[in-house]
Amino acid sequence: MAERRSVFSIPLVRELAAVLVIKLALIFVIKALFFSDPVELTDPQDAVAQQLGLSSQTSFQSSSPQSEAQQ
């Protein structure tokens, strides 16, 4: 009878399994670092303005200089 060898005794299979395990570990590390906290989107305009370093007032909410000059 033929001797049964383990699948992992083949060098290509061992190498592919090692690469797969490393890639899965990297994916989980990246997921934990960048996607661990949920993002609160109660007011997305304020969140974007805060990230960009802009004021929280938008241009259509603030009064224009022309209307102030007329008053």
C-alpha positions, 0 to 999 in steps of 0.5 A, spaced: 500 500 500 502 507 498 504 511 504 499 516 506 503 523 507 500 529 510 498 535 506 502 539 510 508 535 508 508 538 501 512 545 501 508 549 497 502 547 501 506 549 507 508 556 504 501 557 502 498 556 509 503 560 512 502 566 507 494 565 508 495 566 516 499 572 515 494 575 511 489 574 515 492 576 521 494 583 518 487 584 516 484 583 523 490 588 526 488 593 520 480 592 522 482 593 530 486 599 528 481 603 524 474 600 524 474 599 532 469 605 534 463 606 531 462 613 527 456 617 530 453 621 524 448 625 528 450 631 524 455 629 519 456 637 517 459 639 523 463 632 523 466 634 517 467 641 518 471 639 525 475 634 521 477 640 516 478 645 521 472 649 519 467 653 523 461 649 525 457 655 521 455 654 514 455 660 509 448 659 508 446 660 516 451 666 517 449 672 515 452 676 509 456 682 510 451 686 505 445 685 509 449 687 515 451 693 511 444 695 509 441 695 517 
